Amino acid sequence: MQDIMESCFFSRQQVNNYLIWAIRMINSPVSTIAKTLLEDEGLRNIVEEKSKNTQDFYTRFFSGVRKNKETGDNLGEEMLAVCLHVLVKLPEEEGKFCVITDDKGAAGKIDASFRRVNRRYRGKRVILFSTPKLVQALYNEGIAAEAEELLPILHAGNNGIIKILGAEIYDIDNREITLDCADTARKIVEKKIHIAL
């Protein structure tokens, strides 16, 4: 993986610098990243800029967080956010990343981490979609024209019941809405729901 990153950026040092920056953006007091940095003083010193020896930082960091993985932790969300923070710095001029997740916790962590970054340093855009939000976008773009076309996508990965963060026609603010797939498709087609996530 590091070889791939080095081919996209100018040097191993640049990859490490972006990775260190991403870790600073994502790290929270109670996280697998925090535990890894607490256990490995060398890594912690690099992230805190007390050491410039980043030679094997990439390998040590990812090995360390993998070793500290626990059942039920949010390491997947943390790593997705870290990787996105690095990927948005790819040298191409234009571009965006679309992340599709029905995990509201993951979406919240990614969104919050990018909101903390000054707009001019964010890099490429990151757009978060849940399955229902993606389906609404497909409908709005004319890619799918009828409720029946939306149903197979809405049924993917759930038991027929969907939790949506959004607003129905008379709502003032977004709220959690629970609907079955058929009602979701119907409300999308009738434009009676706005899906935030």
N, C-alpha and C positions, 0 to 999 in steps of 0.2 A: 504494500500500500504506500509506504513512504517513497518508494521509487517512482510510483505513478504521480504522487504529489510533487516530487522534485522535477518531473518532466513538465508539469503545468506551471510551476513557479520557477524563479531564477536559481534558487539554491536551497540546500537543506536548511540553512540558517533562516531563510525567509519562511519556509514551511513551519519551522519551530517557532518563529516570532508570531506568526498568525495563530498557531495552536496555543501558545502561551496567552495571547490576548483573548482568545475564545474562552479559555479556562477561567480567566479573570471575570469575563462577562457572565458565565454560567454558574460559577462556584457559589454555593450557599452554605451556611453553617452546618446544616444537617443534610449531607449528601455523600454519595460514594466518592465523589471527587475530593471533598473535604477530608474524608477518612484517609484516602490515599495520600494526600499531601501531608497530613498529620503523621502518618507512618513513615514517609520517605522524606527526610529532611533535605536531601539533595534536590528533589523535585520542588519542594516548598520554597527553597532558597532561590531557585530559578524563577518561579512564578512571582515571588515577592521582589525580584530584581536584586537579590543579595549575591547572586552568582551569575556569571556570564557563560559558564561551561554547559552549553546546551547540546553537546556532541551526541549523546544517546537519549535525549529528552523524549522524543517521539515514542521510541520503543519502550522506555521505562514507564512512561505515563500510561500508555494503553495496556501494557502488561499488568501494571499496578491496579488499575481500575477493574480489569477483568478478574484479577485475583480477589478483589474485595466485593465482588458481586454477591448479593444476598437475595433470597427469594422475597419478592414483594417490594424491593427497592425501586427507585425510579432511574436506574442507570441507563436504560434504553432511551428515555426522554432526555437525560443529560447528554448522552453521546450524540444523539440526533441534533440537539441544539449546538453542541461544540462543532460537529462536522459542518453544519450549515454556516456557522460563523466563519469557518475556514473557506468553504466553497464560494461564499459570496464575494470573496476576495480574488477569485480567479481573474487573470489579466484581461479577458475579453471585455470590450467596451459595453456591450448590451447584454441583457439577459435577465432571467428571473428563475426562481425555483418555486415549484408548486409542491407543497407537501399535503398529502391526503392522509388524514388520520381521524378516526372516530374516538380517539382517546382525548377527552377534553383536558385532562391533566397535562398531557404532552403538548397539546396545542397552546395551553396557557403558559407553560414554561418557555416554549419557543417564542411566543408573542411577547412575553414580559422581558425576555433577554434582549430582544431586538429593540424594544421601546426604550431601554436604558442607554442605547448607543445613540450618540449625536447623529442626526440624519446624514450629514455629509461623510461620515465614516462607516455607514452601514454597508456599502457595497451594493450588490444586486438586490432586487426586490425578492422577498420571500412571501408567498401567498399561501395561506392555510385554508384547506378545504376539508370539510367532513364529507361523507358520502352524500347526504342530502343537499349540502351546499353545492357540491360538484354537479349533482343532478339538476339543480335549479339553474346553474350556469349553462349546462348543456341545453336546457329548454330555452333559456333566454337568448342563447346564440343561434337558435334554430336548428341545432344538431339533432335534437329529438323534438318531435312535434306533438305527440299525444301522450296521455297518461300511461297507456299500455306500454309504450317504449321506455318509460322511466322505471316501471316496476321491477324488471330483472336486476337492474343496478341497485335499486333501493333494497331489494331482498338479500343482496349479497352480504354475508357476514353477520346476520342478525336473525332473531326469531320471529320477525314480522312486525315487531314493535320498535320504533325509533324515538330516541330522545334528541330533540333539536334545541339549539339555542337560537332563538329568533323571536319574531313578533308576528302575531296574526293581525288581521285587518283593523281591529279597534284597540290594539295594545299601544301603549305609549313607549314602553321600554322593552328591551329584549328580556325574555324569561325562558325557563326550560319548558318545552312543550313535548308531550308524549303523544304520538300518533301511530296508527298502523301504516304500513307502506301504501296501501290504496288511498287512504285519506291524505297522506303526504303528497302523493302524485297528483291527486285531484286539486289540492290547494295550490300546488305549484302552477298547474295549468290554468287555474282560475285566478291566479295572482292574488290569492288571499293569505299568503304567508311570505314573510321575508326571512330568509335563513342566514343568520350571522355565522353560525358554525354548526 
